[in-house]
């Protein structure tokens, strides 16, 4: 056998035990699977004329890091605009917008993303504070959660939005003042699309290149795979084109959306779509929404938030959601449901329990995405029902504060804010936890996600106290969330997530041990090499 790739002088890390394997070299066969683990001479002897041989000089090899919740196509589009995520207050936002406006041609649109609602303080979230800066400028500013946006007066005018609207998505809203005039705040996709559909869009070629660049950056950051939580528009065609051209550097598992209003025929179409794919991507699962977000008052809580909001589900008839879950389960289709509030999470778990009771393959794995606040009795059901918990720890780090003075915590109040992102409790209860970024909501570098899960501090100021330190994961638990947890969530633990013969050679090589490097320093550890199917997708100059 002539190997495709040989890595030697390596430290091979097992994410199950946290120990280094006795082997110091690894060989990948022509099928893209790990063919051998062993000593230097034995494994290097498998190299042939066409083998890529890399001396790792003592670097650490882990199973390929996988982002458990990511939006590559959407992210590549949204992050092409003005980054507002670094703005701390309204003055910062106005200054950033003013700079951008000065560079615009007359009539051109301004796109922004990452706007934190905390910049508004006690003021209502709306476009009014920016009216003077955006006078006559069509602007669309996405809030950090990507579930809401601000549209300027000119953008609303171009879209013909001059009052409230009714939507199939129960949480969607064109927010209006007491006189019925839009404030500029658009809640959820259906409302945002009113403006987005009249805004200019990049060409398909531009979108393809932005996507390719974003994926290359992910590979350079150490990612070898991602669980893609949408397939909107022509996303699948873009993945297919990159894959056919050999330009897809990550293994992608894609879950198309099922929105309220989807009828039986729509569900059948989603079922028929399963399995579509290529060498490195495939459709596997369906993404649904049970609520919106706490920050914009569209989550589903068992008691209203302190603004009297977050009182209902995303589906006007939650029972219809349960029926869809049942149909997908019986068809063998795994589901991933966005559920942030306690009532939303409870309803998803109830629906999965009911679906399992009606038949179908018990091995089908369902997931809940985000799980930002839940009580004890709900938390325990994840392990009981075999439901995977998908968490994004950097959301807790960067969008909330330990003293609960942030918008998210103020809306919930002390009791529910004290149940924020219960990562450790879920792990300790026996649930499988998979970690991710939700990019473009938060940065995608996986070492930052690992660090956030451990320190739970604001990324911009690690001297600040952690939010809920009792919910911090150990470094090993966090690593499992991006390796073995991701593999289990995909039903691929027999071929992924471990450094073992027969497993896929999806590999991440780091300059230091992620289990002993202090969490504050972990994001700066160099990623030396990544490989997917044994093909190198990133290689640092020093190797």
Secondary structure, 3 states (H helix, E strand, C coil): CCCCEEEECCEEECCCCCCECCCCEEEECCCCEEEEEECHHHHHCCCCCCCEEEECCCCEEEECEEEEEECHHHHHHHCCCEECCCCCCHHHHHHHHHHHHHCCCCCCCEEEEEECHHHHCCCCCCCHHHCCCCCCCCEEEEECCCCEEEECHHHHHHHCCCCCCCCCECCCEEEECCCCCEEEEEEHHHHHHHHHCCCCCCCHHHHHHHHHHHHHHHHHCCEEEEEECCCCCCHHHHHHHHHHCCCCCCEEEEEEEECCCCCHHHHHHHHHHCCCECCCEEEEEEEEECCCCCCCCCCECCCCCCCCCCECCCECCHHHHHHHHHHHHHCCCCEEEEECCHHHHHHHHHHHHHHHHCCCCCCCCCEEEECCECCHHHHCHHHHHCCEEEECHHHHHHHCCCCCCCHHHHHHCHHHHCCECCHHHHHHCCCCEEECCCECCCCCCHHHHHHHHHHCCCCCCCCCCCCCHHHCCCHHHHHHHCCHHHHHHCCCCCCCCCCCCCCECCEEEECCCCCCCCHHHHCCCCEEEEEECCEEEEECCCC
